[in-house]
Amino acid sequence: MADVVVGGAGEVVDLAKNVAVATPAGQLVGVTDTAVLTPAVGKPFKGRYMLVRVVESGAETDTVVTFKAGVTGGTPANLAAYGDMALPALAASSDQLIQIELSRFLQADGTVRVAVSGTATGSATFSVVNLSKGA
């Protein structure tokens, strides 16, 4: 089980209001690994929501992604107490966008962790659209 950083150029883009950006290509993460969605230096994930694109990378139909809850406490708006969120198994070669609420999934180090599970040959490609605070 390894951590795979999703945070480089072509993996995370910042989207400002009224501006278009190209869809990031993403980073491949195998089953039993964890995608660590990491903001660019100086551009933390600080809005309320973030878009995560997950593309199932093969013919598998049982790849599951689980967003890990962040640190509980802190502010009254903290939603980490709701726990992890496992999405239904991804369909083969599916391409999905998931809007997540950062107050539930943001870790103490400013990242978002997503566990990938399924058969030994499964994998998923992750990319992030970091929304502006005002979006």
N, CA, C and O atoms as a MOPAC input file, in Angstrom:
PM7 MOZYME 1SCF
protein

 N      0.84000 1    -1.17300 1     0.00000 1
 C      0.00000 1     0.00000 1     0.00000 1
 C      0.88700 1     1.23800 1     0.00000 1
 O      1.61900 1     1.48500 1     0.95800 1
 N      0.82000 1     1.99600 1    -1.05100 1
 C      1.68500 1     3.17300 1    -1.19600 1
 C      0.84900 1     4.42700 1    -1.39700 1
 O     -0.27200 1     4.37800 1    -1.90400 1
 N      1.42400 1     5.54800 1    -0.98700 1
 C      0.81400 1     6.84400 1    -1.26300 1
 C      1.30400 1     7.31500 1    -2.62500 1
 O      2.50300 1     7.29200 1    -2.90000 1
 N      0.37700 1     7.74200 1    -3.47700 1
 C      0.71100 1     8.27500 1    -4.79200 1
 C      0.26200 1     9.72900 1    -4.81100 1
 O     -0.93100 1    10.01500 1    -4.70000 1
 N      1.21100 1    10.64600 1    -4.95000 1
 C      0.89400 1    12.07100 1    -4.93100 1
 C      0.25700 1    12.47700 1    -6.25000 1
 O      0.78600 1    12.19600 1    -7.32500 1
 N     -0.88300 1    13.14200 1    -6.15000 1
 C     -1.56200 1    13.74400 1    -7.29300 1
 C     -1.49100 1    15.24100 1    -7.04200 1
 O     -2.30400 1    15.78900 1    -6.29800 1
 N     -0.52400 1    15.90100 1    -7.65700 1
 C     -0.34800 1    17.30800 1    -7.33700 1
 C      0.53900 1    18.07500 1    -8.28700 1
 O      0.73900 1    19.27700 1    -8.11500 1
 N      1.06500 1    17.41300 1    -9.27000 1
 C      1.96100 1    18.09300 1   -10.19900 1
 C      1.21300 1    18.76400 1   -11.33100 1
 O     -0.01400 1    18.71500 1   -11.40700 1
 N      1.98000 1    19.39100 1   -12.20800 1
 C      1.39900 1    19.99700 1   -13.40200 1
 C      0.71600 1    18.90700 1   -14.20900 1
 O      1.26700 1    17.81800 1   -14.37400 1
 N     -0.45300 1    19.18400 1   -14.70300 1
 C     -1.21200 1    18.20000 1   -15.45700 1
 C     -2.04800 1    17.28800 1   -14.57200 1
 O     -2.76200 1    16.41700 1   -15.07000 1
 N     -1.95900 1    17.48700 1   -13.26000 1
 C     -2.74300 1    16.68400 1   -12.32300 1
 C     -3.70700 1    17.53400 1   -11.51400 1
 O     -4.81200 1    17.09200 1   -11.19900 1
 N     -3.29500 1    18.76100 1   -11.17100 1
 C     -4.12400 1    19.70100 1   -10.42000 1
 C     -4.13600 1    21.02500 1   -11.15700 1
 O     -3.08300 1    21.54700 1   -11.52200 1
 N     -5.33800 1    21.57500 1   -11.38100 1
 C     -5.45700 1    22.90400 1   -11.98300 1
 C     -6.30200 1    23.77100 1   -11.06100 1
 O     -7.17300 1    23.27500 1   -10.34700 1
 N     -6.03300 1    25.06900 1   -11.08800 1
 C     -6.80300 1    26.04300 1   -10.32800 1
 C     -7.78200 1    26.71300 1   -11.28000 1
 O     -7.39700 1    27.19500 1   -12.34500 1
 N     -9.04700 1    26.73800 1   -10.88800 1
 C    -10.08300 1    27.33500 1   -11.72000 1
 C    -10.60000 1    28.59100 1   -11.04400 1
 O    -11.13900 1    28.53700 1    -9.93800 1
 N    -10.43400 1    29.72000 1   -11.71300 1
 C    -10.95300 1    30.98800 1   -11.21500 1
 C    -12.28700 1    31.26600 1   -11.91400 1
 O    -12.59900 1    30.67200 1   -12.94600 1
 N    -13.05100 1    32.16700 1   -11.34000 1
 C    -14.33400 1    32.53600 1   -11.93600 1
 C    -14.13300 1    33.10100 1   -13.33600 1
 O    -13.18300 1    33.84300 1   -13.58700 1
 N    -15.02600 1    32.74700 1   -14.23200 1
 C    -15.07700 1    33.28700 1   -15.59000 1
 C    -13.82700 1    33.01300 1   -16.41400 1
 O    -13.50400 1    33.77500 1   -17.32500 1
 N    -13.12400 1    31.93200 1   -16.10000 1
 C    -11.91200 1    31.55500 1   -16.83000 1
 C    -12.00400 1    30.06800 1   -17.16500 1
 O    -12.45600 1    29.26800 1   -16.34600 1
 N    -11.57700 1    29.70400 1   -18.36400 1
 C    -11.57200 1    28.29900 1   -18.76600 1
 C    -10.18100 1    27.71100 1   -18.55400 1
 O     -9.17500 1    28.40000 1   -18.72500 1
 N    -10.13000 1    26.43300 1   -18.18100 1
 C     -8.86200 1    25.71400 1   -18.06200 1
 C     -9.01700 1    24.36300 1   -18.75400 1
 O    -10.11900 1    23.82600 1   -18.86400 1
 N     -7.89900 1    23.83200 1   -19.21200 1
 C     -7.91900 1    22.50800 1   -19.82900 1
 C     -8.09300 1    21.44700 1   -18.74700 1
 O     -7.62500 1    21.61700 1   -17.62100 1
 N     -8.76100 1    20.36500 1   -19.09000 1
 C     -8.94000 1    19.26500 1   -18.15600 1
 C     -7.58700 1    18.62200 1   -17.89400 1
 O     -6.89000 1    18.25100 1   -18.83800 1
 N     -7.20100 1    18.48300 1   -16.62500 1
 C     -5.90100 1    17.87100 1   -16.32000 1
 C     -5.89100 1    16.38500 1   -16.65900 1
 O     -6.90300 1    15.69800 1   -16.51900 1
 N     -4.73800 1    15.90000 1   -17.10600 1
 C     -4.60600 1    14.49500 1   -17.50400 1
 C     -4.69100 1    13.55700 1   -16.31100 1
 O     -5.31900 1    12.50200 1   -16.40100 1
 N     -4.07400 1    13.92200 1   -15.20200 1
 C     -4.16800 1    13.12600 1   -13.98800 1
 C     -2.99700 1    12.20000 1   -13.73900 1
 O     -2.02600 1    12.16500 1   -14.49300 1
 N     -3.12300 1    11.44000 1   -12.63900 1
 C     -2.09600 1    10.51100 1   -12.17600 1
 C     -2.73400 1     9.14800 1   -11.93600 1
 O     -3.78000 1     9.05900 1   -11.29300 1
 N     -2.12000 1     8.09700 1   -12.44300 1
 C     -2.62100 1     6.73500 1   -12.27600 1
 C     -2.33000 1     6.23300 1   -10.86700 1
 O     -1.21600 1     6.37700 1   -10.36500 1
 N     -3.34500 1     5.64100 1   -10.23200 1
 C     -3.21600 1     5.09100 1    -8.88700 1
 C     -3.77500 1     3.67000 1    -8.91600 1
 O     -4.92800 1     3.45700 1    -9.29100 1
 N     -2.95500 1     2.70500 1    -8.52000 1
 C     -3.36400 1     1.30400 1    -8.53500 1
 C     -4.17700 1     0.92600 1    -7.31600 1
 O     -4.21900 1     1.66300 1    -6.33000 1
 N     -4.83300 1    -0.24800 1    -7.38700 1
 C     -5.57900 1    -0.72800 1    -6.23200 1
 C     -4.60500 1    -1.01400 1    -5.10100 1
 O     -3.44100 1    -1.34000 1    -5.33400 1
 N     -5.08700 1    -0.89100 1    -3.90000 1
 C     -4.35500 1    -0.98900 1    -2.63600 1
 C     -3.49700 1     0.24200 1    -2.37100 1
 O     -2.83900 1     0.31600 1    -1.33300 1
 N     -3.48900 1     1.21800 1    -3.29200 1
 C     -2.74000 1     2.44800 1    -3.08600 1
 C     -3.69600 1     3.57000 1    -2.66800 1
 O     -4.91600 1     3.42500 1    -2.74000 1
 N     -3.12000 1     4.67500 1    -2.23600 1
 C     -3.90000 1     5.83400 1    -1.82600 1
 C     -3.47900 1     7.03800 1    -2.64800 1
 O     -2.29700 1     7.37600 1    -2.70900 1
 N     -4.46000 1     7.68900 1    -3.28600 1
 C     -4.19700 1     8.93600 1    -3.99700 1
 C     -4.14200 1    10.04800 1    -2.95900 1
 O     -5.07800 1    10.21700 1    -2.17700 1
 N     -3.05400 1    10.80400 1    -2.94900 1
 C     -2.91400 1    11.93000 1    -2.02600 1
 C     -3.03200 1    13.19500 1    -2.86700 1
 O     -2.06500 1    13.63200 1    -3.49100 1
 N     -4.23000 1    13.77900 1    -2.87600 1
 C     -4.49400 1    14.97400 1    -3.66100 1
 C     -3.82800 1    16.14500 1    -2.95900 1
 O     -4.19400 1    16.50900 1    -1.84200 1
 N     -2.83800 1    16.73200 1    -3.63700 1
 C     -1.94900 1    17.71400 1    -3.01600 1
 C     -2.01000 1    19.03100 1    -3.77600 1
 O     -1.82700 1    19.04800 1    -4.99300 1
 N     -2.26700 1    20.14600 1    -3.07200 1
 C     -2.32900 1    21.43800 1    -3.75700 1
 C     -0.95000 1    21.91100 1    -4.20500 1
 O      0.07400 1    21.47500 1    -3.68000 1
 N     -0.94600 1    22.80600 1    -5.18000 1
 C      0.30700 1    23.42400 1    -5.61300 1
 C      0.84500 1    24.29200 1    -4.48400 1
 O      0.07900 1    24.80500 1    -3.66800 1
 N      2.14900 1    24.45200 1    -4.44100 1
 C      2.77700 1    25.27800 1    -3.40800 1
 C      2.21300 1    26.69400 1    -3.49500 1
 O      2.19000 1    27.29600 1    -4.56900 1
 N      1.76600 1    27.21300 1    -2.37400 1
 C      1.22000 1    28.56400 1    -2.32500 1
 C     -0.21600 1    28.68700 1    -2.76600 1
 O     -0.76500 1    29.78900 1    -2.76800 1
 N     -0.85500 1    27.56600 1    -3.14700 1
 C     -2.24900 1    27.59300 1    -3.59300 1
 C     -3.02000 1    26.48100 1    -2.88900 1
 O     -3.42200 1    25.51100 1    -3.53200 1
 N     -3.23400 1    26.60500 1    -1.57700 1
 C     -3.89400 1    25.53500 1    -0.83000 1
 C     -5.34100 1    25.33200 1    -1.26500 1
 O     -5.96900 1    26.23100 1    -1.82500 1
 N     -5.85300 1    24.14300 1    -0.99800 1
 C     -7.26800 1    23.87400 1    -1.20300 1
 C     -7.99600 1    24.64000 1    -0.10900 1
 O     -7.98500 1    24.21600 1     1.04700 1
 N     -8.63100 1    25.76100 1    -0.44900 1
 C     -9.22700 1    26.58300 1     0.58800 1
 C    -10.65900 1    26.98900 1     0.31400 1
 O    -11.27100 1    27.65700 1     1.14700 1
 N    -11.20300 1    26.61600 1    -0.80100 1
 C    -12.60300 1    26.90300 1    -1.05600 1
 C    -13.48300 1    25.94600 1    -0.26600 1
 O    -12.99000 1    25.19200 1     0.57300 1
 N    -14.74600 1    25.97300 1    -0.52500 1
 C    -15.65600 1    25.06500 1     0.17100 1
 C    -15.68600 1    23.70400 1    -0.51200 1
 O    -15.81700 1    22.67100 1     0.14500 1
 N    -15.56400 1    23.71300 1    -1.82900 1
 C    -15.65300 1    22.47400 1    -2.60200 1
 C    -14.43900 1    22.30200 1    -3.50800 1
 O    -13.69700 1    23.24700 1    -3.77500 1
 N    -14.26000 1    21.07100 1    -3.97000 1
 C    -13.20900 1    20.74900 1    -4.92200 1
 C    -13.79200 1    19.70700 1    -5.87400 1
 O    -14.57000 1    18.85100 1    -5.45400 1
 N    -13.42500 1    19.77200 1    -7.13600 1
 C    -13.84300 1    18.75900 1    -8.10000 1
 C    -12.72300 1    17.75100 1    -8.28200 1
 O    -11.56500 1    18.11700 1    -8.48300 1
 N    -13.08200 1    16.47200 1    -8.20700 1
 C    -12.11900 1    15.40000 1    -8.41300 1
 C    -12.61500 1    14.57600 1    -9.59900 1
 O    -13.76100 1    14.12700 1    -9.62300 1
 N    -11.74000 1    14.38600 1   -10.57500 1
 C    -12.07000 1    13.55500 1   -11.73800 1
 C    -11.43800 1    12.19100 1   -11.51900 1
 O    -10.24500 1    12.08700 1   -11.23100 1
 N    -12.24900 1    11.14200 1   -11.65800 1
 C    -11.77600 1     9.76900 1   -11.49100 1
 C    -12.11900 1     9.00100 1   -12.76400 1
 O    -13.28300 1     8.91000 1   -13.15200 1
 N    -11.09500 1     8.45200 1   -13.40600 1
 C    -11.28000 1     7.66900 1   -14.62500 1
 C    -10.82800 1     6.24500 1   -14.33400 1
 O     -9.65900 1     6.01500 1   -14.02400 1
 N    -11.74800 1     5.29000 1   -14.43200 1
 C    -11.39100 1     3.88400 1   -14.23900 1
 C    -10.57900 1     3.49100 1   -15.45000 1
 O    -11.00400 1     3.71200 1   -16.58400 1
 N     -9.41400 1     2.91000 1   -15.22200 1
 C     -8.42000 1     2.78300 1   -16.28200 1
 C     -8.42500 1     1.48900 1   -17.06100 1
 O     -7.50100 1     1.25700 1   -17.84100 1
 N     -9.40100 1     0.64800 1   -16.89200 1
 C     -9.38300 1    -0.60000 1   -17.64400 1
 C    -10.76000 1    -1.20600 1   -17.76100 1
 O    -11.77000 1    -0.50300 1   -17.80700 1
 N    -10.78300 1    -2.52500 1   -17.80900 1
 C    -12.03200 1    -3.25200 1   -17.98400 1
 C    -12.61600 1    -3.73300 1   -16.66100 1
 O    -13.62600 1    -4.43700 1   -16.64900 1
 N    -11.98700 1    -3.35700 1   -15.54400 1
 C    -12.48000 1    -3.80400 1   -14.24000 1
 C    -13.81000 1    -3.13100 1   -13.91400 1
 O    -14.06800 1    -2.00900 1   -14.34800 1
 N    -14.64900 1    -3.82100 1   -13.14900 1
 C    -15.93200 1    -3.24800 1   -12.76300 1
 C    -16.09700 1    -3.19300 1   -11.24700 1
 O    -17.19300 1    -2.93300 1   -10.75000 1
 N    -15.01100 1    -3.43600 1   -10.51000 1
 C    -15.12600 1    -3.43500 1    -9.05100 1
 C    -14.15000 1    -2.48500 1    -8.37400 1
 O    -13.89000 1    -2.62100 1    -7.17800 1
 N    -13.60500 1    -1.52400 1    -9.11700 1
 C    -12.69600 1    -0.55800 1    -8.51100 1
 C    -13.51500 1     0.42000 1    -7.66700 1
 O    -14.45400 1     1.04500 1    -8.16000 1
 N    -13.14800 1     0.54300 1    -6.39500 1
 C    -13.86900 1     1.40700 1    -5.46100 1
 C    -12.92400 1     2.48000 1    -4.95300 1
 O    -11.78000 1     2.18800 1    -4.60200 1
 N    -13.39500 1     3.72100 1    -4.91000 1
 C    -12.60500 1     4.80500 1    -4.33600 1
 C    -13.30500 1     5.27500 1    -3.06500 1
 O    -14.52400 1     5.44200 1    -3.03100 1
 N    -12.49800 1     5.48500 1    -2.01200 1
 C    -13.02300 1     5.90400 1    -0.71800 1
 C    -12.31400 1     7.17200 1    -0.27200 1
 O    -11.11000 1     7.16100 1    -0.01500 1
 N    -13.06100 1     8.26000 1    -0.18100 1
 C    -12.51900 1     9.51200 1     0.31500 1
 C    -12.42600 1     9.40400 1     1.82700 1
 O    -13.41000 1     9.08500 1     2.49500 1
 N    -11.23800 1     9.67000 1     2.36800 1
 C    -10.98900 1     9.51500 1     3.79200 1
 C    -11.32700 1    10.80700 1     4.54600 1
 O    -10.94800 1    11.90100 1     4.12700 1
 N    -12.04000 1    10.65900 1     5.65400 1
 C    -12.43500 1    11.80900 1     6.45900 1
 C    -11.20600 1    12.51400 1     7.00100 1
 O    -10.18700 1    11.88400 1     7.28500 1
 N    -11.31100 1    13.81800 1     7.14200 1
 C    -10.21500 1    14.60700 1     7.67700 1
 C    -10.22300 1    14.61800 1     9.19100 1
 O    -10.80100 1    13.74000 1     9.83100 1
 N     -9.58500 1    15.60700 1     9.74300 1
 C     -9.46200 1    15.75600 1    11.18400 1
 C    -10.77100 1    16.30600 1    11.74000 1
 O    -11.30600 1    17.28200 1    11.21400 1
 N    -11.28900 1    15.68900 1    12.79600 1
 C    -12.52600 1    16.19300 1    13.40800 1
 C    -12.21200 1    17.32800 1    14.36000 1
 O    -11.09000 1    17.45900 1    14.84900 1
 N    -13.21800 1    18.14600 1    14.61500 1
 C    -13.04800 1    19.27900 1    15.52700 1
 C    -12.67000 1    20.52500 1    14.77100 1
 O    -12.84500 1    20.60800 1    13.55500 1
 N    -12.15300 1    21.49000 1    15.49200 1
 C    -11.70600 1    22.72900 1    14.84900 1
 C    -12.80000 1    23.77100 1    14.80100 1
 O    -12.86100 1    24.63800 1    15.67300 1
 N    -13.66100 1    23.71100 1    13.80700 1
 C    -14.70700 1    24.71500 1    13.65300 1
 C    -16.07900 1    24.04900 1    13.69100 1
 O    -16.18500 1    22.84200 1    13.47400 1
 N    -17.12700 1    24.81900 1    13.96200 1
 C    -18.47000 1    24.23200 1    13.95800 1
 C    -18.87700 1    23.69500 1    12.59300 1
 O    -19.75500 1    22.83700 1    12.50500 1
 N    -18.25000 1    24.19100 1    11.52500 1
 C    -18.60100 1    23.74400 1    10.17800 1
 C    -17.87100 1    22.46900 1     9.77000 1
 O    -18.08000 1    21.96700 1     8.66600 1
 N    -17.02200 1    21.94100 1    10.64000 1
 C    -16.24800 1    20.75200 1    10.31600 1
 C    -17.17900 1    19.54600 1    10.17700 1
 O    -17.95400 1    19.25000 1    11.08600 1
 N    -17.10000 1    18.85600 1     9.04300 1
 C    -17.99300 1    17.72700 1     8.76300 1
 C    -17.28300 1    16.38300 1     8.79900 1
 O    -17.86500 1    15.37500 1     8.39800 1
 N    -16.03900 1    16.34100 1     9.26900 1
 C    -15.27100 1    15.09600 1     9.26400 1
 C    -15.92200 1    14.00800 1    10.10800 1
 O    -15.67500 1    12.82300 1     9.88300 1
 N    -16.74700 1    14.39000 1    11.07200 1
 C    -17.41500 1    13.40200 1    11.92200 1
 C    -18.34200 1    12.48800 1    11.11300 1
 O    -18.70300 1    11.41200 1    11.58900 1
 N    -18.72900 1    12.89100 1     9.91300 1
 C    -19.54500 1    12.03000 1     9.04900 1
 C    -18.75500 1    10.84700 1     8.52100 1
 O    -19.34600 1     9.90000 1     8.00100 1
 N    -17.43500 1    10.87700 1     8.64100 1
 C    -16.59400 1     9.74300 1     8.27600 1
 C    -16.24200 1     9.67000 1     6.80500 1
 O    -16.45800 1    10.60600 1     6.03500 1
 N    -15.68700 1     8.51000 1     6.44200 1
 C    -15.25500 1     8.26400 1     5.07000 1
 C    -16.46000 1     8.18500 1     4.13200 1
 O    -17.59300 1     7.98500 1     4.57100 1
 N    -16.19400 1     8.34700 1     2.82000 1
 C    -17.23900 1     8.22300 1     1.81500 1
 C    -16.74400 1     7.29300 1     0.70400 1
 O    -15.85100 1     7.64900 1    -0.06600 1
 N    -17.33400 1     6.10300 1     0.63400 1
 C    -16.99800 1     5.16000 1    -0.43000 1
 C    -18.00000 1     5.33700 1    -1.56100 1
 O    -19.21100 1     5.31000 1    -1.34000 1
 N    -17.49200 1     5.51600 1    -2.76100 1
 C    -18.36500 1     5.61600 1    -3.92100 1
 C    -18.70000 1     4.21900 1    -4.42300 1
 O    -17.91700 1     3.29300 1    -4.21400 1
 N    -19.84000 1     4.04500 1    -5.07700 1
 C    -20.14000 1     2.73500 1    -5.66500 1
 C    -19.03600 1     2.33100 1    -6.64300 1
 O    -18.32700 1     3.18100 1    -7.18100 1
 N    -18.90300 1     1.03600 1    -6.86100 1
 C    -17.87100 1     0.53200 1    -7.76800 1
 C    -17.95500 1     1.24700 1    -9.11700 1
 O    -19.03700 1     1.44200 1    -9.67100 1
 N    -16.79500 1     1.62900 1    -9.62400 1
 C    -16.74000 1     2.31400 1   -10.91200 1
 C    -17.00100 1     1.33600 1   -12.04900 1
 O    -16.52400 1     0.20100 1   -12.02200 1
 N    -17.74000 1     1.76700 1   -13.02400 1
 C    -17.95000 1     0.95500 1   -14.21700 1
 C    -16.65800 1     0.93700 1   -15.03300 1
 O    -15.83900 1     1.85000 1   -14.92900 1
 N    -16.48300 1    -0.09600 1   -15.83600 1
 C    -15.28600 1    -0.22100 1   -16.66600 1
 C    -15.11600 1     1.02300 1   -17.52700 1
 O    -16.05400 1     1.46100 1   -18.19300 1
 N    -13.92000 1     1.58400 1   -17.50800 1
 C    -13.54100 1     2.75500 1   -18.30800 1
 C    -14.42900 1     3.97100 1   -18.05300 1
 O    -14.54900 1     4.83400 1   -18.92400 1
 N    -15.04900 1     4.05600 1   -16.88600 1
 C    -15.91700 1     5.19700 1   -16.58800 1
 C    -15.08800 1     6.44800 1   -16.32600 1
 O    -13.91900 1     6.37100 1   -15.95000 1
 N    -15.71100 1     7.59100 1   -16.53000 1
 C    -15.08500 1     8.89800 1   -16.32200 1
 C    -16.07500 1     9.71200 1   -15.50000 1
 O    -17.13800 1    10.08000 1   -15.99800 1
 N    -15.73100 1    10.00000 1   -14.23200 1
 C    -16.66300 1    10.67000 1   -13.33000 1
 C    -16.05600 1    11.91100 1   -12.71200 1
 O    -14.84900 1    11.98300 1   -12.48100 1
 N    -16.90900 1    12.88900 1   -12.44900 1
 C    -16.53800 1    14.06600 1   -11.67500 1
 C    -17.25300 1    13.98100 1   -10.33800 1
 O    -18.45100 1    13.70400 1   -10.28600 1
 N    -16.52400 1    14.21700 1    -9.26200 1
 C    -17.09500 1    14.18100 1    -7.92900 1
 C    -16.80200 1    15.51700 1    -7.26500 1
 O    -15.65000 1    15.94300 1    -7.20300 1
 N    -17.83300 1    16.17100 1    -6.77500 1
 C    -17.64300 1    17.40700 1    -6.02000 1
 C    -17.60400 1    17.02400 1    -4.54800 1
 O    -18.56900 1    16.48200 1    -4.01000 1
 N    -16.47500 1    17.31300 1    -3.90000 1
 C    -16.37000 1    16.96900 1    -2.48500 1
 C    -16.33600 1    18.23700 1    -1.64200 1
 O    -15.88900 1    19.29400 1    -2.08700 1
 N    -16.81700 1    18.09900 1    -0.42400 1
 C    -16.81400 1    19.21000 1     0.51800 1
 C    -15.54000 1    19.13000 1     1.34400 1
 O    -15.31500 1    18.15600 1     2.06300 1
 N    -14.71600 1    20.14900 1     1.23700 1
 C    -13.41200 1    20.12200 1     1.89500 1
 C    -13.51700 1    20.05300 1     3.41300 1
 O    -12.62000 1    19.50700 1     4.05500 1
 N    -14.56800 1    20.58200 1     4.00200 1
 C    -14.68500 1    20.55700 1     5.46300 1
 C    -14.84500 1    19.12700 1     5.98900 1
 O    -14.71000 1    18.89200 1     7.19000 1
 N    -15.12500 1    18.18900 1     5.11500 1
 C    -15.23900 1    16.78300 1     5.51900 1
 C    -13.96600 1    15.99200 1     5.25000 1
 O    -13.62800 1    15.09300 1     6.02000 1
 N    -13.25500 1    16.30700 1     4.17400 1
 C    -12.16300 1    15.44900 1     3.72200 1
 C    -10.76500 1    16.05500 1     3.80500 1
 O     -9.78600 1    15.33800 1     3.59800 1
 N    -10.63600 1    17.33000 1     4.09700 1
 C     -9.31900 1    17.95900 1     4.14600 1
 C     -8.54100 1    17.45700 1     5.36400 1
 O     -9.03300 1    17.50900 1     6.49100 1
 N     -7.32400 1    16.97100 1     5.12100 1
 C     -6.46300 1    16.45800 1     6.18100 1
 C     -5.70300 1    17.60400 1     6.84200 1
 O     -5.67000 1    18.71500 1     6.31300 1
 N     -5.10100 1    17.34100 1     7.98300 1
 C     -4.35700 1    18.36600 1     8.72400 1
 C     -3.21100 1    18.95200 1     7.90300 1
 O     -2.84100 1    20.11100 1     8.09400 1
 N     -2.64400 1    18.15600 1     6.98600 1
 C     -1.52500 1    18.64100 1     6.16900 1
 C     -1.97500 1    19.34300 1     4.89200 1
 O     -1.14100 1    19.69400 1     4.05700 1
 N     -3.28800 1    19.55600 1     4.72600 1
 C     -3.80200 1    20.27300 1     3.56200 1
 C     -4.07600 1    19.40900 1     2.35300 1
 O     -4.40500 1    19.93700 1     1.29100 1
 N     -3.95300 1    18.09400 1     2.47600 1
 C     -4.21300 1    17.18200 1     1.36000 1
 C     -5.57800 1    16.52700 1     1.53000 1
 O     -6.22700 1    16.67400 1     2.56600 1
 N     -6.00100 1    15.80600 1     0.50200 1
 C     -7.19400 1    14.96400 1     0.54500 1
 C     -6.73600 1    13.56600 1     0.16400 1
 O     -6.05700 1    13.38600 1    -0.84700 1
 N     -7.10600 1    12.56900 1     0.97300 1
 C     -6.66700 1    11.18400 1     0.74900 1
 C     -7.82200 1    10.34700 1     0.21100 1
 O     -8.94700 1    10.41200 1     0.70800 1
 N     -7.50600 1     9.54000 1    -0.84300 1
 C     -8.51600 1     8.69200 1    -1.47200 1
 C     -7.93900 1     7.29000 1    -1.62800 1
 O     -6.99100 1     7.08600 1    -2.38600 1
 N     -8.51100 1     6.32400 1    -0.90900 1
 C     -8.06200 1     4.93600 1    -1.00200 1
 C     -8.70100 1     4.28300 1    -2.21100 1
 O     -9.87200 1     4.51900 1    -2.50500 1
 N     -7.92200 1     3.45200 1    -2.92100 1
 C     -8.41300 1     2.73700 1    -4.09700 1
 C     -8.36400 1     1.24600 1    -3.79100 1
 O     -7.33600 1     0.73000 1    -3.35300 1
 N     -9.46700 1     0.56100 1    -4.02100 1
 C     -9.49700 1    -0.87800 1    -3.77700 1
 C    -10.20000 1    -1.57700 1    -4.94000 1
 O    -10.87700 1    -0.94200 1    -5.74900 1
 N    -10.02400 1    -2.89700 1    -5.00600 1
 C    -10.62800 1    -3.69100 1    -6.07800 1
 C     -9.72200 1    -4.84800 1    -6.42900 1
 O     -8.88000 1    -5.25000 1    -5.62600 1
 N     -9.89100 1    -5.39100 1    -7.62900 1
 C     -9.06800 1    -6.51600 1    -8.05400 1
 C     -7.64000 1    -6.06200 1    -8.32700 1
 O     -7.38000 1    -4.87200 1    -8.50600 1
 N     -6.74200 1    -6.99700 1    -8.35700 1
 C     -5.30800 1    -6.70500 1    -8.47600 1
 C     -4.94800 1    -5.93800 1    -9.74000 1
 O     -3.93400 1    -5.24100 1    -9.75900 1
 N     -5.74300 1    -6.04500 1   -10.79000 1
 C     -5.38600 1    -5.36900 1   -12.04400 1
 C     -6.07300 1    -4.02500 1   -12.20300 1
 O     -5.83100 1    -3.33000 1   -13.19000 1
 N     -6.92100 1    -3.63900 1   -11.26000 1
 C     -7.65500 1    -2.38300 1   -11.37600 1
 C     -6.80100 1    -1.17100 1   -11.04900 1
 O     -5.78400 1    -1.28200 1   -10.36500 1
 N     -7.21400 1    -0.03500 1   -11.53300 1
 C     -6.55900 1     1.23000 1   -11.23400 1
 C     -7.49300 1     2.36300 1   -11.63700 1
 O     -8.48800 1     2.15200 1   -12.33100 1
 N     -7.15800 1     3.55300 1   -11.19400 1
 C     -7.93900 1     4.73100 1   -11.54900 1
 C     -6.99200 1     5.90500 1   -11.70100 1
 O     -5.95700 1     5.97000 1   -11.03700 1
 N     -7.34800 1     6.82900 1   -12.57400 1
 C     -6.57000 1     8.03200 1   -12.78300 1
 C     -7.30600 1     9.18600 1   -12.11700 1
 O     -8.49700 1     9.39900 1   -12.34600 1
 N     -6.56900 1     9.93300 1   -11.28100 1
 C     -7.15600 1    11.04500 1   -10.54000 1
 C     -6.60000 1    12.36900 1   -11.02900 1
 O     -5.41100 1    12.48200 1   -11.32500 1
 N     -7.46600 1    13.36900 1   -11.11000 1
 C     -7.04200 1    14.74300 1   -11.33800 1
 C     -7.96300 1    15.64600 1   -10.51800 1
 O     -9.05000 1    15.23700 1   -10.11000 1
 N     -7.51100 1    16.88000 1   -10.28500 1
 C     -8.20900 1    17.78300 1    -9.38900 1
 C     -8.42700 1    19.13100 1   -10.05300 1
 O     -7.53700 1    19.66800 1   -10.71200 1
 N     -9.62300 1    19.66900 1    -9.87000 1
 C     -9.90700 1    21.05000 1   -10.23300 1
 C    -10.13100 1    21.78000 1    -8.92400 1
 O    -11.14900 1    21.58600 1    -8.26000 1
 N     -9.16800 1    22.62700 1    -8.55300 1
 C     -9.22500 1    23.40400 1    -7.32700 1
 C    -10.03900 1    24.65000 1    -7.61900 1
 O     -9.61600 1    25.51400 1    -8.38600 1
 N    -11.21300 1    24.73800 1    -7.00300 1
 C    -12.10500 1    25.86900 1    -7.24200 1
 C    -11.65300 1    27.08200 1    -6.44900 1
 O    -11.10700 1    26.94900 1    -5.35400 1
 N    -11.88000 1    28.26200 1    -7.00200 1
 C    -11.52900 1    29.47200 1    -6.26800 1
 C    -12.45100 1    29.60600 1    -5.06000 1
 O    -13.54700 1    29.04600 1    -5.04400 1
 N    -12.01300 1    30.33400 1    -4.07500 1
 C    -12.77800 1    30.46100 1    -2.83800 1
 C    -14.15900 1    31.05800 1    -3.10500 1
 O    -15.12500 1    30.73000 1    -2.41500 1
 N    -14.24800 1    31.91300 1    -4.08200 1
 C    -15.52600 1    32.55800 1    -4.38500 1
 C    -16.40900 1    31.78300 1    -5.34000 1
 O    -17.53000 1    32.21000 1    -5.61900 1
 N    -15.93700 1    30.65300 1    -5.85000 1
 C    -16.71600 1    29.89600 1    -6.85100 1
 C    -17.85200 1    29.14500 1    -6.21200 1
 O    -18.60500 1    28.46000 1    -6.90400 1

